Amino acid sequence: MDVPVYKEDQLTGGYNQHCYVYDLEGKPCKRCGKTIIKDEISSRKTFYCDRCQS
Ligand SMILES: [Zn+2]
């Protein structure tokens, strides 16, 4: 399923930052406060934080 796991995802320790910021387009990143960006790759939505991603 496509359940966002960013909040409960303690075990995986941020293996997937797309999950971490999932569905937060235009909202501040929970880690650094930078605005989340949405991307669509092959019709698959991807959310990411510019700062944390790099
Ligand atoms: Zn961030």
mmCIF file of the protein (N, C-alpha, C, O) and its ligand, coordinates in Angstrom:
data_MODEL
# 
_entry.id   MODEL 
# 
loop_
_entity.id 
_entity.type 
_entity.pdbx_number_of_molecules 
1 polymer     1 
2 non-polymer 1 
# 
_entity_poly.entity_id                      1 
_entity_poly.type                           'polypeptide(L)' 
_entity_poly.nstd_linkage                   no 
_entity_poly.nstd_monomer                   no 
_entity_poly.pdbx_seq_one_letter_code       MDVPVYKEDQLTGGYNQHCYVYDLEGKPCKRCGKTIIKDEISSRKTFYCDRCQS 
_entity_poly.pdbx_seq_one_letter_code_can   MDVPVYKEDQLTGGYNQHCYVYDLEGKPCKRCGKTIIKDEISSRKTFYCDRCQS 
_entity_poly.pdbx_strand_id                 A 
# 
loop_
_entity_poly_seq.entity_id 
_entity_poly_seq.num 
_entity_poly_seq.mon_id 
_entity_poly_seq.hetero 
1 1  MET n 
1 2  ASP n 
1 3  VAL n 
1 4  PRO n 
1 5  VAL n 
1 6  TYR n 
1 7  LYS n 
1 8  GLU n 
1 9  ASP n 
1 10 GLN n 
1 11 LEU n 
1 12 THR n 
1 13 GLY n 
1 14 GLY n 
1 15 TYR n 
1 16 ASN n 
1 17 GLN n 
1 18 HIS n 
1 19 CYS n 
1 20 TYR n 
1 21 VAL n 
1 22 TYR n 
1 23 ASP n 
1 24 LEU n 
1 25 GLU n 
1 26 GLY n 
1 27 LYS n 
1 28 PRO n 
1 29 CYS n 
1 30 LYS n 
1 31 ARG n 
1 32 CYS n 
1 33 GLY n 
1 34 LYS n 
1 35 THR n 
1 36 ILE n 
1 37 ILE n 
1 38 LYS n 
1 39 ASP n 
1 40 GLU n 
1 41 ILE n 
1 42 SER n 
1 43 SER n 
1 44 ARG n 
1 45 LYS n 
1 46 THR n 
1 47 PHE n 
1 48 TYR n 
1 49 CYS n 
1 50 ASP n 
1 51 ARG n 
1 52 CYS n 
1 53 GLN n 
1 54 SER n 
# 
loop_
_struct_asym.id 
_struct_asym.entity_id 
A 1 
B 2 
# 
loop_
_chem_comp.id 
_chem_comp.type 
_chem_comp.mon_nstd_flag 
ARG 'L-peptide linking' y 
ASN 'L-peptide linking' y 
ASP 'L-peptide linking' y 
CYS 'L-peptide linking' y 
GLN 'L-peptide linking' y 
GLU 'L-peptide linking' y 
GLY 'peptide linking'   y 
HIS 'L-peptide linking' y 
ILE 'L-peptide linking' y 
LEU 'L-peptide linking' y 
LYS 'L-peptide linking' y 
MET 'L-peptide linking' y 
PHE 'L-peptide linking' y 
PRO 'L-peptide linking' y 
SER 'L-peptide linking' y 
THR 'L-peptide linking' y 
TYR 'L-peptide linking' y 
VAL 'L-peptide linking' y 
ZN  non-polymer         . 
# 
_pdbx_entity_nonpoly.entity_id   2 
_pdbx_entity_nonpoly.name        ? 
_pdbx_entity_nonpoly.comp_id     ZN 
# 
_pdbx_nonpoly_scheme.asym_id         B 
_pdbx_nonpoly_scheme.entity_id       2 
_pdbx_nonpoly_scheme.mon_id          ZN 
_pdbx_nonpoly_scheme.ndb_seq_num     1 
_pdbx_nonpoly_scheme.pdb_seq_num     101 
_pdbx_nonpoly_scheme.auth_seq_num    101 
_pdbx_nonpoly_scheme.pdb_mon_id      ZN 
_pdbx_nonpoly_scheme.auth_mon_id     ZN 
_pdbx_nonpoly_scheme.pdb_strand_id   A 
_pdbx_nonpoly_scheme.pdb_ins_code    . 
# 
loop_
_atom_site.group_PDB 
_atom_site.id 
_atom_site.type_symbol 
_atom_site.label_atom_id 
_atom_site.label_alt_id 
_atom_site.label_comp_id 
_atom_site.label_asym_id 
_atom_site.label_entity_id 
_atom_site.label_seq_id 
_atom_site.pdbx_PDB_ins_code 
_atom_site.Cartn_x 
_atom_site.Cartn_y 
_atom_site.Cartn_z 
_atom_site.occupancy 
_atom_site.B_iso_or_equiv 
_atom_site.pdbx_formal_charge 
_atom_site.auth_seq_id 
_atom_site.auth_comp_id 
_atom_site.auth_asym_id 
_atom_site.auth_atom_id 
_atom_site.pdbx_PDB_model_num 
ATOM   1   N  N  . MET A 1 1  ? 0.831  -1.195 0.000   1.00 0.00 ? 1   MET A N  1 
ATOM   2   C  CA . MET A 1 1  ? 0.000  0.000  0.000   1.00 0.00 ? 1   MET A CA 1 
ATOM   3   C  C  . MET A 1 1  ? 0.872  1.254  0.000   1.00 0.00 ? 1   MET A C  1 
ATOM   4   O  O  . MET A 1 1  ? 2.085  1.207  0.204   1.00 0.00 ? 1   MET A O  1 
ATOM   5   N  N  . ASP A 1 2  ? 0.217  2.337  -0.230  1.00 0.00 ? 2   ASP A N  1 
ATOM   6   C  CA . ASP A 1 2  ? 0.940  3.607  -0.319  1.00 0.00 ? 2   ASP A CA 1 
ATOM   7   C  C  . ASP A 1 2  ? 0.838  4.416  0.959   1.00 0.00 ? 2   ASP A C  1 
ATOM   8   O  O  . ASP A 1 2  ? 0.674  5.636  0.924   1.00 0.00 ? 2   ASP A O  1 
ATOM   9   N  N  . VAL A 1 3  ? 0.934  3.751  2.054   1.00 0.00 ? 3   VAL A N  1 
ATOM   10  C  CA . VAL A 1 3  ? 0.801  4.449  3.327   1.00 0.00 ? 3   VAL A CA 1 
ATOM   11  C  C  . VAL A 1 3  ? 2.085  5.183  3.674   1.00 0.00 ? 3   VAL A C  1 
ATOM   12  O  O  . VAL A 1 3  ? 3.155  4.577  3.725   1.00 0.00 ? 3   VAL A O  1 
ATOM   13  N  N  . PRO A 1 4  ? 1.986  6.455  3.908   1.00 0.00 ? 4   PRO A N  1 
ATOM   14  C  CA . PRO A 1 4  ? 3.189  7.212  4.300   1.00 0.00 ? 4   PRO A CA 1 
ATOM   15  C  C  . PRO A 1 4  ? 3.733  6.681  5.634   1.00 0.00 ? 4   PRO A C  1 
ATOM   16  O  O  . PRO A 1 4  ? 2.977  6.415  6.568   1.00 0.00 ? 4   PRO A O  1 
ATOM   17  N  N  . VAL A 1 5  ? 5.008  6.540  5.694   1.00 0.00 ? 5   VAL A N  1 
ATOM   18  C  CA . VAL A 1 5  ? 5.591  5.940  6.895   1.00 0.00 ? 5   VAL A CA 1 
ATOM   19  C  C  . VAL A 1 5  ? 6.560  6.879  7.594   1.00 0.00 ? 5   VAL A C  1 
ATOM   20  O  O  . VAL A 1 5  ? 7.265  6.493  8.526   1.00 0.00 ? 5   VAL A O  1 
ATOM   21  N  N  . TYR A 1 6  ? 6.579  8.110  7.127   1.00 0.00 ? 6   TYR A N  1 
ATOM   22  C  CA . TYR A 1 6  ? 7.623  9.012  7.598   1.00 0.00 ? 6   TYR A CA 1 
ATOM   23  C  C  . TYR A 1 6  ? 7.637  9.244  9.105   1.00 0.00 ? 6   TYR A C  1 
ATOM   24  O  O  . TYR A 1 6  ? 8.685  9.509  9.694   1.00 0.00 ? 6   TYR A O  1 
ATOM   25  N  N  . LYS A 1 7  ? 6.461  9.142  9.718   1.00 0.00 ? 7   LYS A N  1 
ATOM   26  C  CA . LYS A 1 7  ? 6.437  9.424  11.150  1.00 0.00 ? 7   LYS A CA 1 
ATOM   27  C  C  . LYS A 1 7  ? 6.831  8.218  11.996  1.00 0.00 ? 7   LYS A C  1 
ATOM   28  O  O  . LYS A 1 7  ? 7.539  8.343  12.995  1.00 0.00 ? 7   LYS A O  1 
ATOM   29  N  N  . GLU A 1 8  ? 6.357  7.050  11.575  1.00 0.00 ? 8   GLU A N  1 
ATOM   30  C  CA . GLU A 1 8  ? 6.585  5.855  12.374  1.00 0.00 ? 8   GLU A CA 1 
ATOM   31  C  C  . GLU A 1 8  ? 7.841  5.099  11.929  1.00 0.00 ? 8   GLU A C  1 
ATOM   32  O  O  . GLU A 1 8  ? 8.190  4.044  12.459  1.00 0.00 ? 8   GLU A O  1 
ATOM   33  N  N  . ASP A 1 9  ? 8.476  5.672  10.966  1.00 0.00 ? 9   ASP A N  1 
ATOM   34  C  CA . ASP A 1 9  ? 9.574  4.960  10.340  1.00 0.00 ? 9   ASP A CA 1 
ATOM   35  C  C  . ASP A 1 9  ? 10.877 5.107  11.125  1.00 0.00 ? 9   ASP A C  1 
ATOM   36  O  O  . ASP A 1 9  ? 11.851 5.681  10.639  1.00 0.00 ? 9   ASP A O  1 
ATOM   37  N  N  . GLN A 1 10 ? 10.872 4.595  12.306  1.00 0.00 ? 10  GLN A N  1 
ATOM   38  C  CA . GLN A 1 10 ? 12.048 4.725  13.163  1.00 0.00 ? 10  GLN A CA 1 
ATOM   39  C  C  . GLN A 1 10 ? 13.085 3.658  12.843  1.00 0.00 ? 10  GLN A C  1 
ATOM   40  O  O  . GLN A 1 10 ? 14.288 3.915  12.894  1.00 0.00 ? 10  GLN A O  1 
ATOM   41  N  N  . LEU A 1 11 ? 12.622 2.484  12.521  1.00 0.00 ? 11  LEU A N  1 
ATOM   42  C  CA . LEU A 1 11 ? 13.522 1.351  12.325  1.00 0.00 ? 11  LEU A CA 1 
ATOM   43  C  C  . LEU A 1 11 ? 14.402 1.521  11.105  1.00 0.00 ? 11  LEU A C  1 
ATOM   44  O  O  . LEU A 1 11 ? 15.574 1.146  11.114  1.00 0.00 ? 11  LEU A O  1 
ATOM   45  N  N  . THR A 1 12 ? 13.838 2.081  10.070  1.00 0.00 ? 12  THR A N  1 
ATOM   46  C  CA . THR A 1 12 ? 14.593 2.171  8.826   1.00 0.00 ? 12  THR A CA 1 
ATOM   47  C  C  . THR A 1 12 ? 15.463 3.422  8.770   1.00 0.00 ? 12  THR A C  1 
ATOM   48  O  O  . THR A 1 12 ? 16.281 3.576  7.863   1.00 0.00 ? 12  THR A O  1 
ATOM   49  N  N  . GLY A 1 13 ? 15.287 4.291  9.719   1.00 0.00 ? 13  GLY A N  1 
ATOM   50  C  CA . GLY A 1 13 ? 16.176 5.434  9.849   1.00 0.00 ? 13  GLY A CA 1 
ATOM   51  C  C  . GLY A 1 13 ? 16.315 6.304  8.621   1.00 0.00 ? 13  GLY A C  1 
ATOM   52  O  O  . GLY A 1 13 ? 17.418 6.735  8.285   1.00 0.00 ? 13  GLY A O  1 
ATOM   53  N  N  . GLY A 1 14 ? 15.232 6.561  7.958   1.00 0.00 ? 14  GLY A N  1 
ATOM   54  C  CA . GLY A 1 14 ? 15.276 7.480  6.830   1.00 0.00 ? 14  GLY A CA 1 
ATOM   55  C  C  . GLY A 1 14 ? 15.914 6.897  5.587   1.00 0.00 ? 14  GLY A C  1 
ATOM   56  O  O  . GLY A 1 14 ? 16.557 7.611  4.818   1.00 0.00 ? 14  GLY A O  1 
ATOM   57  N  N  . TYR A 1 15 ? 15.741 5.629  5.395   1.00 0.00 ? 15  TYR A N  1 
ATOM   58  C  CA . TYR A 1 15 ? 16.258 5.002  4.182   1.00 0.00 ? 15  TYR A CA 1 
ATOM   59  C  C  . TYR A 1 15 ? 15.609 5.597  2.951   1.00 0.00 ? 15  TYR A C  1 
ATOM   60  O  O  . TYR A 1 15 ? 16.173 5.588  1.856   1.00 0.00 ? 15  TYR A O  1 
ATOM   61  N  N  . ASN A 1 16 ? 14.411 6.115  3.157   1.00 0.00 ? 16  ASN A N  1 
ATOM   62  C  CA . ASN A 1 16 ? 13.669 6.656  2.025   1.00 0.00 ? 16  ASN A CA 1 
ATOM   63  C  C  . ASN A 1 16 ? 13.108 8.023  2.375   1.00 0.00 ? 16  ASN A C  1 
ATOM   64  O  O  . ASN A 1 16 ? 12.073 8.129  3.034   1.00 0.00 ? 16  ASN A O  1 
ATOM   65  N  N  . GLN A 1 17 ? 13.779 9.046  1.941   1.00 0.00 ? 17  GLN A N  1 
ATOM   66  C  CA . GLN A 1 17 ? 13.341 10.392 2.266   1.00 0.00 ? 17  GLN A CA 1 
ATOM   67  C  C  . GLN A 1 17 ? 12.106 10.769 1.463   1.00 0.00 ? 17  GLN A C  1 
ATOM   68  O  O  . GLN A 1 17 ? 11.416 11.733 1.794   1.00 0.00 ? 17  GLN A O  1 
ATOM   69  N  N  . HIS A 1 18 ? 11.832 10.024 0.423   1.00 0.00 ? 18  HIS A N  1 
ATOM   70  C  CA . HIS A 1 18 ? 10.602 10.264 -0.316  1.00 0.00 ? 18  HIS A CA 1 
ATOM   71  C  C  . HIS A 1 18 ? 9.408  9.973  0.583   1.00 0.00 ? 18  HIS A C  1 
ATOM   72  O  O  . HIS A 1 18 ? 8.386  10.658 0.532   1.00 0.00 ? 18  HIS A O  1 
ATOM   73  N  N  . CYS A 1 19 ? 9.559  8.957  1.393   1.00 0.00 ? 19  CYS A N  1 
ATOM   74  C  CA . CYS A 1 19 ? 8.508  8.621  2.341   1.00 0.00 ? 19  CYS A CA 1 
ATOM   75  C  C  . CYS A 1 19 ? 8.451  9.677  3.440   1.00 0.00 ? 19  CYS A C  1 
ATOM   76  O  O  . CYS A 1 19 ? 7.379  10.110 3.862   1.00 0.00 ? 19  CYS A O  1 
ATOM   77  N  N  . TYR A 1 20 ? 9.587  10.058 3.869   1.00 0.00 ? 20  TYR A N  1 
ATOM   78  C  CA . TYR A 1 20 ? 9.682  11.013 4.966   1.00 0.00 ? 20  TYR A CA 1 
ATOM   79  C  C  . TYR A 1 20 ? 8.910  12.295 4.681   1.00 0.00 ? 20  TYR A C  1 
ATOM   80  O  O  . TYR A 1 20 ? 8.272  12.859 5.571   1.00 0.00 ? 20  TYR A O  1 
ATOM   81  N  N  . VAL A 1 21 ? 8.973  12.735 3.466   1.00 0.00 ? 21  VAL A N  1 
ATOM   82  C  CA . VAL A 1 21 ? 8.331  13.996 3.114   1.00 0.00 ? 21  VAL A CA 1 
ATOM   83  C  C  . VAL A 1 21 ? 7.103  13.779 2.236   1.00 0.00 ? 21  VAL A C  1 
ATOM   84  O  O  . VAL A 1 21 ? 6.600  14.714 1.613   1.00 0.00 ? 21  VAL A O  1 
ATOM   85  N  N  . TYR A 1 22 ? 6.638  12.560 2.195   1.00 0.00 ? 22  TYR A N  1 
ATOM   86  C  CA . TYR A 1 22 ? 5.550  12.212 1.298   1.00 0.00 ? 22  TYR A CA 1 
ATOM   87  C  C  . TYR A 1 22 ? 4.322  13.088 1.524   1.00 0.00 ? 22  TYR A C  1 
ATOM   88  O  O  . TYR A 1 22 ? 3.873  13.298 2.651   1.00 0.00 ? 22  TYR A O  1 
ATOM   89  N  N  . ASP A 1 23 ? 3.799  13.588 0.413   1.00 0.00 ? 23  ASP A N  1 
ATOM   90  C  CA . ASP A 1 23 ? 2.573  14.364 0.436   1.00 0.00 ? 23  ASP A CA 1 
ATOM   91  C  C  . ASP A 1 23 ? 2.716  15.670 1.205   1.00 0.00 ? 23  ASP A C  1 
ATOM   92  O  O  . ASP A 1 23 ? 1.740  16.198 1.737   1.00 0.00 ? 23  ASP A O  1 
ATOM   93  N  N  . LEU A 1 24 ? 3.904  16.170 1.257   1.00 0.00 ? 24  LEU A N  1 
ATOM   94  C  CA . LEU A 1 24 ? 4.131  17.426 1.971   1.00 0.00 ? 24  LEU A CA 1 
ATOM   95  C  C  . LEU A 1 24 ? 4.502  18.554 1.020   1.00 0.00 ? 24  LEU A C  1 
ATOM   96  O  O  . LEU A 1 24 ? 5.147  19.525 1.418   1.00 0.00 ? 24  LEU A O  1 
ATOM   97  N  N  . GLU A 1 25 ? 4.100  18.427 -0.212  1.00 0.00 ? 25  GLU A N  1 
ATOM   98  C  CA . GLU A 1 25 ? 4.437  19.443 -1.189  1.00 0.00 ? 25  GLU A CA 1 
ATOM   99  C  C  . GLU A 1 25 ? 4.057  20.838 -0.704  1.00 0.00 ? 25  GLU A C  1 
ATOM   100 O  O  . GLU A 1 25 ? 2.923  21.078 -0.289  1.00 0.00 ? 25  GLU A O  1 
ATOM   101 N  N  . GLY A 1 26 ? 5.001  21.731 -0.763  1.00 0.00 ? 26  GLY A N  1 
ATOM   102 C  CA . GLY A 1 26 ? 4.741  23.107 -0.371  1.00 0.00 ? 26  GLY A CA 1 
ATOM   103 C  C  . GLY A 1 26 ? 4.781  23.335 1.126   1.00 0.00 ? 26  GLY A C  1 
ATOM   104 O  O  . GLY A 1 26 ? 4.650  24.459 1.611   1.00 0.00 ? 26  GLY A O  1 
ATOM   105 N  N  . LYS A 1 27 ? 4.968  22.234 1.849   1.00 0.00 ? 27  LYS A N  1 
ATOM   106 C  CA . LYS A 1 27 ? 5.046  22.367 3.300   1.00 0.00 ? 27  LYS A CA 1 
ATOM   107 C  C  . LYS A 1 27 ? 6.494  22.215 3.740   1.00 0.00 ? 27  LYS A C  1 
ATOM   108 O  O  . LYS A 1 27 ? 7.323  21.679 3.005   1.00 0.00 ? 27  LYS A O  1 
ATOM   109 N  N  . PRO A 1 28 ? 6.783  22.681 4.917   1.00 0.00 ? 28  PRO A N  1 
ATOM   110 C  CA . PRO A 1 28 ? 8.161  22.608 5.389   1.00 0.00 ? 28  PRO A CA 1 
ATOM   111 C  C  . PRO A 1 28 ? 8.588  21.191 5.720   1.00 0.00 ? 28  PRO A C  1 
ATOM   112 O  O  . PRO A 1 28 ? 7.812  20.403 6.261   1.00 0.00 ? 28  PRO A O  1 
ATOM   113 N  N  . CYS A 1 29 ? 9.803  20.886 5.396   1.00 0.00 ? 29  CYS A N  1 
ATOM   114 C  CA . CYS A 1 29 ? 10.400 19.604 5.737   1.00 0.00 ? 29  CYS A CA 1 
ATOM   115 C  C  . CYS A 1 29 ? 10.401 19.439 7.249   1.00 0.00 ? 29  CYS A C  1 
ATOM   116 O  O  . CYS A 1 29 ? 10.664 20.381 7.996   1.00 0.00 ? 29  CYS A O  1 
ATOM   117 N  N  . LYS A 1 30 ? 10.100 18.219 7.682   1.00 0.00 ? 30  LYS A N  1 
ATOM   118 C  CA . LYS A 1 30 ? 10.056 17.977 9.122   1.00 0.00 ? 30  LYS A CA 1 
ATOM   119 C  C  . LYS A 1 30 ? 11.445 17.964 9.735   1.00 0.00 ? 30  LYS A C  1 
ATOM   120 O  O  . LYS A 1 30 ? 11.596 18.058 10.953  1.00 0.00 ? 30  LYS A O  1 
ATOM   121 N  N  . ARG A 1 31 ? 12.440 17.850 8.904   1.00 0.00 ? 31  ARG A N  1 
ATOM   122 C  CA . ARG A 1 31 ? 13.793 17.780 9.433   1.00 0.00 ? 31  ARG A CA 1 
ATOM   123 C  C  . ARG A 1 31 ? 14.457 19.149 9.449   1.00 0.00 ? 31  ARG A C  1 
ATOM   124 O  O  . ARG A 1 31 ? 15.041 19.553 10.454  1.00 0.00 ? 31  ARG A O  1 
ATOM   125 N  N  . CYS A 1 32 ? 14.362 19.862 8.325   1.00 0.00 ? 32  CYS A N  1 
ATOM   126 C  CA . CYS A 1 32 ? 15.135 21.099 8.236   1.00 0.00 ? 32  CYS A CA 1 
ATOM   127 C  C  . CYS A 1 32 ? 14.271 22.331 7.997   1.00 0.00 ? 32  CYS A C  1 
ATOM   128 O  O  . CYS A 1 32 ? 14.760 23.456 8.092   1.00 0.00 ? 32  CYS A O  1 
ATOM   129 N  N  . GLY A 1 33 ? 12.991 22.130 7.686   1.00 0.00 ? 33  GLY A N  1 
ATOM   130 C  CA . GLY A 1 33 ? 12.101 23.267 7.526   1.00 0.00 ? 33  GLY A CA 1 
ATOM   131 C  C  . GLY A 1 33 ? 12.057 23.843 6.122   1.00 0.00 ? 33  GLY A C  1 
ATOM   132 O  O  . GLY A 1 33 ? 11.306 24.781 5.853   1.00 0.00 ? 33  GLY A O  1 
ATOM   133 N  N  . LYS A 1 34 ? 12.857 23.285 5.229   1.00 0.00 ? 34  LYS A N  1 
ATOM   134 C  CA . LYS A 1 34 ? 12.842 23.755 3.850   1.00 0.00 ? 34  LYS A CA 1 
ATOM   135 C  C  . LYS A 1 34 ? 11.601 23.238 3.136   1.00 0.00 ? 34  LYS A C  1 
ATOM   136 O  O  . LYS A 1 34 ? 11.099 22.159 3.452   1.00 0.00 ? 34  LYS A O  1 
ATOM   137 N  N  . THR A 1 35 ? 11.111 24.002 2.180   1.00 0.00 ? 35  THR A N  1 
ATOM   138 C  CA . THR A 1 35 ? 9.881  23.628 1.494   1.00 0.00 ? 35  THR A CA 1 
ATOM   139 C  C  . THR A 1 35 ? 10.062 22.365 0.653   1.00 0.00 ? 35  THR A C  1 
ATOM   140 O  O  . THR A 1 35 ? 11.032 22.224 -0.091  1.00 0.00 ? 35  THR A O  1 
ATOM   141 N  N  . ILE A 1 36 ? 9.117  21.470 0.790   1.00 0.00 ? 36  ILE A N  1 
ATOM   142 C  CA . ILE A 1 36 ? 9.163  20.205 0.057   1.00 0.00 ? 36  ILE A CA 1 
ATOM   143 C  C  . ILE A 1 36 ? 8.801  20.412 -1.410  1.00 0.00 ? 36  ILE A C  1 
ATOM   144 O  O  . ILE A 1 36 ? 7.913  21.196 -1.746  1.00 0.00 ? 36  ILE A O  1 
ATOM   145 N  N  . ILE A 1 37 ? 9.494  19.706 -2.253  1.00 0.00 ? 37  ILE A N  1 
ATOM   146 C  CA . ILE A 1 37 ? 9.268  19.797 -3.686  1.00 0.00 ? 37  ILE A CA 1 
ATOM   147 C  C  . ILE A 1 37 ? 8.637  18.506 -4.188  1.00 0.00 ? 37  ILE A C  1 
ATOM   148 O  O  . ILE A 1 37 ? 8.997  17.411 -3.758  1.00 0.00 ? 37  ILE A O  1 
ATOM   149 N  N  . LYS A 1 38 ? 7.692  18.658 -5.100  1.00 0.00 ? 38  LYS A N  1 
ATOM   150 C  CA . LYS A 1 38 ? 7.093  17.459 -5.687  1.00 0.00 ? 38  LYS A CA 1 
ATOM   151 C  C  . LYS A 1 38 ? 7.595  17.254 -7.101  1.00 0.00 ? 38  LYS A C  1 
ATOM   152 O  O  . LYS A 1 38 ? 7.743  18.200 -7.875  1.00 0.00 ? 38  LYS A O  1 
ATOM   153 N  N  . ASP A 1 39 ? 7.847  16.026 -7.412  1.00 0.00 ? 39  ASP A N  1 
ATOM   154 C  CA . ASP A 1 39 ? 8.315  15.676 -8.744  1.00 0.00 ? 39  ASP A CA 1 
ATOM   155 C  C  . ASP A 1 39 ? 7.496  14.500 -9.247  1.00 0.00 ? 39  ASP A C  1 
ATOM   156 O  O  . ASP A 1 39 ? 7.017  13.680 -8.464  1.00 0.00 ? 39  ASP A O  1 
ATOM   157 N  N  . GLU A 1 40 ? 7.346  14.429 -10.537 1.00 0.00 ? 40  GLU A N  1 
ATOM   158 C  CA . GLU A 1 40 ? 6.674  13.242 -11.069 1.00 0.00 ? 40  GLU A CA 1 
ATOM   159 C  C  . GLU A 1 40 ? 7.566  12.567 -12.070 1.00 0.00 ? 40  GLU A C  1 
ATOM   160 O  O  . GLU A 1 40 ? 7.882  13.122 -13.122 1.00 0.00 ? 40  GLU A O  1 
ATOM   161 N  N  . ILE A 1 41 ? 7.966  11.374 -11.738 1.00 0.00 ? 41  ILE A N  1 
ATOM   162 C  CA . ILE A 1 41 ? 8.852  10.605 -12.596 1.00 0.00 ? 41  ILE A CA 1 
ATOM   163 C  C  . ILE A 1 41 ? 8.125  9.351  -13.042 1.00 0.00 ? 41  ILE A C  1 
ATOM   164 O  O  . ILE A 1 41 ? 7.749  8.513  -12.222 1.00 0.00 ? 41  ILE A O  1 
ATOM   165 N  N  . SER A 1 42 ? 7.932  9.228  -14.340 1.00 0.00 ? 42  SER A N  1 
ATOM   166 C  CA . SER A 1 42 ? 7.188  8.085  -14.868 1.00 0.00 ? 42  SER A CA 1 
ATOM   167 C  C  . SER A 1 42 ? 5.833  7.968  -14.192 1.00 0.00 ? 42  SER A C  1 
ATOM   168 O  O  . SER A 1 42 ? 5.395  6.887  -13.797 1.00 0.00 ? 42  SER A O  1 
ATOM   169 N  N  . SER A 1 43 ? 5.181  9.128  -14.072 1.00 0.00 ? 43  SER A N  1 
ATOM   170 C  CA . SER A 1 43 ? 3.845  9.207  -13.475 1.00 0.00 ? 43  SER A CA 1 
ATOM   171 C  C  . SER A 1 43 ? 3.813  8.699  -12.040 1.00 0.00 ? 43  SER A C  1 
ATOM   172 O  O  . SER A 1 43 ? 2.757  8.365  -11.503 1.00 0.00 ? 43  SER A O  1 
ATOM   173 N  N  . ARG A 1 44 ? 4.978  8.649  -11.443 1.00 0.00 ? 44  ARG A N  1 
ATOM   174 C  CA . ARG A 1 44 ? 5.011  8.284  -10.031 1.00 0.00 ? 44  ARG A CA 1 
ATOM   175 C  C  . ARG A 1 44 ? 5.394  9.521  -9.235  1.00 0.00 ? 44  ARG A C  1 
ATOM   176 O  O  . ARG A 1 44 ? 6.426  10.143 -9.485  1.00 0.00 ? 44  ARG A O  1 
ATOM   177 N  N  . LYS A 1 45 ? 4.565  9.860  -8.293  1.00 0.00 ? 45  LYS A N  1 
ATOM   178 C  CA . LYS A 1 45 ? 4.820  11.077 -7.528  1.00 0.00 ? 45  LYS A CA 1 
ATOM   179 C  C  . LYS A 1 45 ? 5.964  10.881 -6.551  1.00 0.00 ? 45  LYS A C  1 
ATOM   180 O  O  . LYS A 1 45 ? 6.072  9.870  -5.857  1.00 0.00 ? 45  LYS A O  1 
ATOM   181 N  N  . THR A 1 46 ? 6.795  11.879 -6.533  1.00 0.00 ? 46  THR A N  1 
ATOM   182 C  CA . THR A 1 46 ? 7.929  11.830 -5.627  1.00 0.00 ? 46  THR A CA 1 
ATOM   183 C  C  . THR A 1 46 ? 8.016  13.153 -4.888  1.00 0.00 ? 46  THR A C  1 
ATOM   184 O  O  . THR A 1 46 ? 7.923  14.221 -5.494  1.00 0.00 ? 46  THR A O  1 
ATOM   185 N  N  . PHE A 1 47 ? 8.191  13.078 -3.608  1.00 0.00 ? 47  PHE A N  1 
ATOM   186 C  CA . PHE A 1 47 ? 8.346  14.287 -2.814  1.00 0.00 ? 47  PHE A CA 1 
ATOM   187 C  C  . PHE A 1 47 ? 9.738  14.280 -2.209  1.00 0.00 ? 47  PHE A C  1 
ATOM   188 O  O  . PHE A 1 47 ? 10.225 13.254 -1.735  1.00 0.00 ? 47  PHE A O  1 
ATOM   189 N  N  . TYR A 1 48 ? 10.350 15.417 -2.234  1.00 0.00 ? 48  TYR A N  1 
ATOM   190 C  CA . TYR A 1 48 ? 11.668 15.448 -1.620  1.00 0.00 ? 48  TYR A CA 1 
ATOM   191 C  C  . TYR A 1 48 ? 12.023 16.827 -1.103  1.00 0.00 ? 48  TYR A C  1 
ATOM   192 O  O  . TYR A 1 48 ? 11.475 17.847 -1.519  1.00 0.00 ? 48  TYR A O  1 
ATOM   193 N  N  . CYS A 1 49 ? 12.955 16.808 -0.187  1.00 0.00 ? 49  CYS A N  1 
ATOM   194 C  CA . CYS A 1 49 ? 13.491 18.040 0.354   1.00 0.00 ? 49  CYS A CA 1 
ATOM   195 C  C  . CYS A 1 49 ? 14.838 18.292 -0.294  1.00 0.00 ? 49  CYS A C  1 
ATOM   196 O  O  . CYS A 1 49 ? 15.736 17.451 -0.270  1.00 0.00 ? 49  CYS A O  1 
ATOM   197 N  N  . ASP A 1 50 ? 14.944 19.448 -0.858  1.00 0.00 ? 50  ASP A N  1 
ATOM   198 C  CA . ASP A 1 50 ? 16.164 19.827 -1.553  1.00 0.00 ? 50  ASP A CA 1 
ATOM   199 C  C  . ASP A 1 50 ? 17.401 19.685 -0.670  1.00 0.00 ? 50  ASP A C  1 
ATOM   200 O  O  . ASP A 1 50 ? 18.447 19.205 -1.107  1.00 0.00 ? 50  ASP A O  1 
ATOM   201 N  N  . ARG A 1 51 ? 17.257 20.104 0.546   1.00 0.00 ? 51  ARG A N  1 
ATOM   202 C  CA . ARG A 1 51 ? 18.393 20.172 1.445   1.00 0.00 ? 51  ARG A CA 1 
ATOM   203 C  C  . ARG A 1 51 ? 18.788 18.788 1.992   1.00 0.00 ? 51  ARG A C  1 
ATOM   204 O  O  . ARG A 1 51 ? 19.956 18.401 1.946   1.00 0.00 ? 51  ARG A O  1 
ATOM   205 N  N  . CYS A 1 52 ? 17.818 18.073 2.495   1.00 0.00 ? 52  CYS A N  1 
ATOM   206 C  CA . CYS A 1 52 ? 18.109 16.771 3.071   1.00 0.00 ? 52  CYS A CA 1 
ATOM   207 C  C  . CYS A 1 52 ? 18.533 15.760 2.008   1.00 0.00 ? 52  CYS A C  1 
ATOM   208 O  O  . CYS A 1 52 ? 19.307 14.841 2.274   1.00 0.00 ? 52  CYS A O  1 
ATOM   209 N  N  . GLN A 1 53 ? 18.015 15.950 0.819   1.00 0.00 ? 53  GLN A N  1 
ATOM   210 C  CA . GLN A 1 53 ? 18.302 15.008 -0.251  1.00 0.00 ? 53  GLN A CA 1 
ATOM   211 C  C  . GLN A 1 53 ? 19.756 15.038 -0.691  1.00 0.00 ? 53  GLN A C  1 
ATOM   212 O  O  . GLN A 1 53 ? 20.328 14.014 -1.064  1.00 0.00 ? 53  GLN A O  1 
ATOM   213 N  N  . SER A 1 54 ? 20.331 16.202 -0.644  1.00 0.00 ? 54  SER A N  1 
ATOM   214 C  CA . SER A 1 54 ? 21.685 16.333 -1.172  1.00 0.00 ? 54  SER A CA 1 
ATOM   215 C  C  . SER A 1 54 ? 22.751 15.993 -0.147  1.00 0.00 ? 54  SER A C  1 
ATOM   216 O  O  . SER A 1 54 ? 23.942 16.059 -0.449  1.00 0.00 ? 54  SER A O  1 
HETATM 217 ZN ZN . ZN  B 2 .  ? 14.839 18.778 4.782   1.00 0.00 2 101 ZN  A ZN 1 
# 
